[in-house]
Amino acid sequence: MRDHRRHHRQIASLRLLLFLLFLLLWEISADLGWIDSFFFSSPSRVVRQLIKLGLDHSLFSHIGVTLFETVVSFLLVFLISLAAATALWYSTRLSEVLEPYLVVLNSLPKSALAPLFIVWLGTGTRTIIVAGISVALFGSIISFYTGFMQCDPEKVTLIYTLGGHRRDAFDKVVLPSSIPILISATKVNIGLALVGVIIGEFLAARRGLGYLIIYGSQVFQLDLVITSILILCLIAMGFYKGIQMVEHHIRKRIKA
């Protein structure tokens, strides 16, 4: 256990060191003129931009909007995917009919659908949430269903042999054995939901980090653009670490 904790501390320290070296190189490159700070900004300019946004109380408003839309999109994707994958597992005929359509819908460029969502739903939070769902939903259903189908068939047969029904097989064998795959898919889904929300904010928002990126690019405030992108990176990292903590907790309970 001590070696395991030491290993995690070393990894965390190396990650932090790499990030600090990147910031240092970025700042030095801007100060020495190796890169044009107007186009590429610099850590000091990003900090000044953060202070400016914080003083006019708009920073947390934009972050809060993007976080809310992403979390709602992610939760809806998870719930809909779980329900749909369960229905596909229960009905072999339904899965055979719908699987090609799911593959086709998952292959569509979701950014092309965003203008349609605006026409159908108008602008606002609802449209952005739907855009976030559309990016992750179909791939998530396929991943969840694939995980269900990869469970040990001998264990399912044992449930039937002992007099259990299909629901018993799903509750006691299929779903528990699929938890690692569900968590892995969830790690991808949270990032895809964030991407979908930003695509929606590009086109149909007046608040949010996606709106700040589009606004900053239009008025050539590239410090604002890069600051918003860095905040998005921190949000994505926070989501990933949160799901990773849940994963570790679940693995500990399974081992116990």
C-alpha positions as CSV (number, residue, x, y, z in Angstrom):
1,M,0.0,0.0,0.0
2,R,2.9,2.4,0.9
3,D,4.5,1.7,-2.5
4,H,1.2,2.2,-4.3
5,R,0.8,5.6,-2.6
6,R,4.4,6.6,-3.4
7,H,3.9,5.7,-7.0
8,H,0.8,7.9,-7.2
9,R,2.6,10.8,-5.6
10,Q,5.4,10.5,-8.0
11,I,3.1,10.5,-11.0
12,A,1.2,13.5,-9.6
13,S,4.5,15.3,-9.1
14,L,5.7,14.6,-12.6
15,R,2.4,15.8,-14.1
16,L,2.7,19.0,-12.1
17,L,6.3,19.5,-13.1
18,L,5.5,19.0,-16.7
19,F,2.7,21.5,-16.5
20,L,4.9,24.1,-14.8
21,L,7.7,23.6,-17.3
22,F,5.2,24.2,-20.1
23,L,4.0,27.4,-18.5
24,L,7.6,28.6,-18.0
25,L,8.6,27.9,-21.6
26,W,5.4,29.6,-22.8
27,E,6.1,32.7,-20.8
28,I,9.8,32.9,-21.8
29,S,8.9,32.4,-25.4
30,A,6.5,35.3,-25.3
31,D,8.9,37.6,-23.4
32,L,11.8,36.9,-25.7
33,G,9.7,37.3,-28.9
34,W,10.0,33.7,-30.0
35,I,6.2,33.7,-30.4
36,D,3.8,36.6,-30.9
37,S,2.0,37.2,-27.6
38,F,-0.9,38.8,-29.4
39,F,-1.7,35.6,-31.2
40,F,-0.4,33.0,-28.7
41,S,-0.9,35.0,-25.4
42,S,1.2,34.1,-22.4
43,P,0.5,32.9,-18.8
44,S,0.8,36.4,-17.4
45,R,-1.7,37.7,-20.0
46,V,-4.0,34.9,-19.1
47,V,-3.8,35.7,-15.4
48,R,-4.6,39.4,-16.2
49,Q,-7.6,38.3,-18.3
50,L,-8.8,36.0,-15.4
51,I,-8.6,38.9,-13.0
52,K,-10.5,41.2,-15.4
53,L,-13.3,38.6,-15.8
54,G,-13.3,38.1,-12.1
55,L,-13.7,41.7,-11.3
56,D,-16.7,42.2,-13.5
57,H,-18.3,39.0,-12.0
58,S,-18.8,37.4,-15.4
59,L,-16.2,34.6,-15.1
60,F,-18.1,32.4,-12.7
61,S,-21.4,33.1,-14.5
62,H,-20.0,31.8,-17.8
63,I,-18.3,28.8,-16.1
64,G,-21.5,28.0,-14.2
65,V,-23.6,27.9,-17.3
66,T,-21.2,25.6,-19.2
67,L,-20.9,23.3,-16.1
68,F,-24.7,23.1,-15.7
69,E,-25.3,22.3,-19.4
70,T,-22.5,19.7,-19.4
71,V,-23.6,17.9,-16.3
72,V,-27.2,17.8,-17.4
73,S,-26.2,16.5,-20.9
74,F,-23.9,13.9,-19.3
75,L,-26.5,12.6,-16.9
76,L,-29.1,12.3,-19.6
77,V,-26.7,10.5,-21.9
78,F,-25.9,8.0,-19.1
79,L,-29.5,7.3,-18.2
80,I,-30.8,7.1,-21.8
81,S,-27.8,4.9,-22.9
82,L,-28.3,2.6,-19.9
83,A,-32.0,2.2,-20.6
84,A,-31.5,1.8,-24.4
85,A,-28.7,-0.7,-24.0
86,T,-30.7,-2.7,-21.5
87,A,-33.7,-2.8,-23.9
88,L,-31.3,-4.0,-26.7
89,W,-29.9,-6.8,-24.4
90,Y,-33.4,-7.9,-23.4
91,S,-34.6,-8.1,-27.1
92,T,-32.3,-9.7,-29.6
93,R,-34.6,-8.8,-32.4
94,L,-34.7,-5.2,-31.4
95,S,-30.9,-5.1,-31.3
96,E,-30.6,-6.7,-34.8
97,V,-33.0,-4.1,-36.2
98,L,-31.5,-1.0,-34.5
99,E,-27.8,-1.7,-34.5
100,P,-27.1,-0.5,-38.1
101,Y,-29.0,2.7,-37.4
102,L,-27.0,3.4,-34.2
103,V,-23.8,2.9,-36.1
104,V,-24.9,5.3,-38.8
105,L,-26.2,7.9,-36.4
106,N,-22.9,7.7,-34.4
107,S,-20.9,8.3,-37.6
108,L,-22.8,11.5,-38.4
109,P,-20.8,14.8,-37.8
110,K,-22.7,16.2,-34.9
111,S,-21.6,19.8,-35.6
112,A,-23.7,19.6,-38.8
113,L,-26.8,18.9,-36.7
114,A,-26.4,21.9,-34.5
115,P,-28.0,24.4,-37.0
116,L,-31.0,22.0,-37.2
117,F,-31.4,22.0,-33.4
118,I,-31.5,25.8,-33.5
119,V,-34.2,25.8,-36.2
120,W,-36.2,23.1,-34.3
121,L,-35.7,24.3,-30.7
122,G,-34.6,27.9,-31.0
123,T,-31.7,29.3,-29.1
124,G,-31.0,28.8,-25.4
125,T,-30.1,26.2,-22.9
126,R,-32.4,23.5,-24.2
127,T,-30.7,23.5,-27.6
128,I,-27.3,23.4,-26.1
129,I,-28.1,20.4,-23.9
130,V,-29.6,18.6,-26.8
131,A,-26.4,19.3,-28.8
132,G,-24.3,17.9,-25.9
133,I,-26.5,14.8,-25.8
134,S,-26.3,14.2,-29.6
135,V,-22.5,14.0,-29.6
136,A,-22.2,11.3,-27.0
137,L,-25.5,9.4,-27.0
138,F,-25.2,6.9,-29.9
139,G,-21.6,5.9,-29.2
140,S,-22.5,5.5,-25.5
141,I,-25.4,3.1,-26.3
142,I,-23.2,1.0,-28.5
143,S,-20.5,0.9,-25.8
144,F,-22.9,-0.1,-23.1
145,Y,-24.6,-2.7,-25.2
146,T,-21.2,-4.2,-26.2
147,G,-20.3,-4.4,-22.5
148,F,-23.5,-6.2,-21.7
149,M,-22.9,-8.7,-24.5
150,Q,-19.3,-9.5,-23.3
151,C,-20.4,-10.9,-20.0
152,D,-19.6,-14.6,-19.3
153,P,-22.3,-16.7,-21.0
154,E,-21.7,-19.6,-18.6
155,K,-22.7,-17.5,-15.6
156,V,-25.9,-16.4,-17.4
157,T,-26.6,-20.1,-18.2
158,L,-26.1,-20.9,-14.5
159,I,-28.7,-18.4,-13.5
160,Y,-31.2,-20.0,-15.9
161,T,-30.3,-23.5,-14.6
162,L,-31.0,-22.4,-11.1
163,G,-34.5,-21.3,-12.1
164,G,-33.7,-17.6,-12.6
165,H,-35.3,-15.4,-15.3
166,R,-33.8,-13.0,-17.8
167,R,-34.1,-10.1,-15.3
168,D,-32.2,-12.1,-12.7
169,A,-29.4,-12.8,-15.2
170,F,-29.2,-9.1,-16.0
171,D,-29.3,-7.9,-12.4
172,K,-26.9,-10.5,-10.9
173,V,-24.5,-11.2,-13.8
174,V,-24.7,-8.8,-16.8
175,L,-24.8,-5.5,-15.1
176,P,-22.3,-6.1,-12.3
177,S,-19.8,-7.7,-14.8
178,S,-20.2,-4.7,-17.1
179,I,-19.3,-2.0,-14.5
180,P,-15.7,-1.5,-15.7
181,I,-16.8,-1.0,-19.3
182,L,-19.6,1.3,-18.2
183,I,-17.1,3.4,-16.3
184,S,-14.6,3.5,-19.2
185,A,-17.4,4.6,-21.5
186,T,-18.5,7.2,-19.0
187,K,-15.0,8.7,-19.0
188,V,-15.3,9.3,-22.7
189,N,-18.9,10.5,-22.5
190,I,-18.2,13.3,-20.1
191,G,-15.6,14.7,-22.6
192,L,-18.0,14.3,-25.5
193,A,-20.8,16.0,-23.6
194,L,-18.5,18.9,-23.0
195,V,-17.6,19.1,-26.7
196,G,-21.2,19.0,-27.7
197,V,-22.1,21.8,-25.2
198,I,-19.3,24.0,-26.6
199,I,-20.5,23.4,-30.2
200,G,-24.0,24.4,-29.1
201,E,-22.7,27.5,-27.3
202,F,-20.8,28.5,-30.4
203,L,-24.1,28.8,-32.3
204,A,-26.9,29.4,-29.8
205,A,-25.6,31.0,-26.6
206,R,-25.2,34.4,-25.0
207,R,-23.4,32.9,-22.0
208,G,-20.9,30.2,-21.4
209,L,-17.2,29.5,-22.3
210,G,-18.1,28.6,-25.9
211,Y,-19.7,32.0,-26.3
212,L,-16.6,33.7,-24.8
213,I,-14.4,31.8,-27.4
214,I,-16.5,32.9,-30.3
215,Y,-16.8,36.4,-29.0
216,G,-13.1,36.7,-28.4
217,S,-12.2,35.4,-31.8
218,Q,-14.6,37.9,-33.5
219,V,-13.2,41.0,-31.7
220,F,-9.6,39.6,-31.8
221,Q,-9.3,39.3,-28.0
222,L,-7.2,36.2,-28.3
223,D,-6.3,36.4,-24.6
224,L,-9.9,35.8,-23.9
225,V,-10.0,32.9,-26.3
226,I,-7.0,31.1,-24.9
227,T,-8.1,31.8,-21.3
228,S,-11.5,30.2,-22.0
229,I,-9.8,27.2,-23.6
230,L,-7.5,26.7,-20.6
231,I,-10.5,26.9,-18.3
232,L,-12.2,24.2,-20.4
233,C,-9.1,22.1,-20.0
234,L,-9.3,22.4,-16.2
235,I,-13.0,21.6,-16.3
236,A,-12.3,18.5,-18.4
237,M,-9.6,17.4,-16.0
238,G,-11.9,17.9,-13.0
239,F,-14.6,15.8,-14.6
240,Y,-12.0,13.1,-15.4
241,K,-10.6,13.1,-11.8
242,G,-14.1,13.0,-10.4
243,I,-15.1,9.9,-12.4
244,Q,-11.7,8.3,-11.6
245,M,-12.5,8.7,-7.9
246,V,-15.8,7.1,-8.4
247,E,-14.1,4.3,-10.2
248,H,-11.6,3.7,-7.4
249,H,-14.4,3.7,-4.9
250,I,-16.4,1.1,-6.9
251,R,-13.3,-1.1,-7.4
252,K,-12.6,-1.1,-3.6
253,R,-16.1,-2.2,-2.9
254,I,-15.9,-4.9,-5.5
255,K,-12.6,-6.2,-4.0
256,A,-14.1,-6.0,-0.5
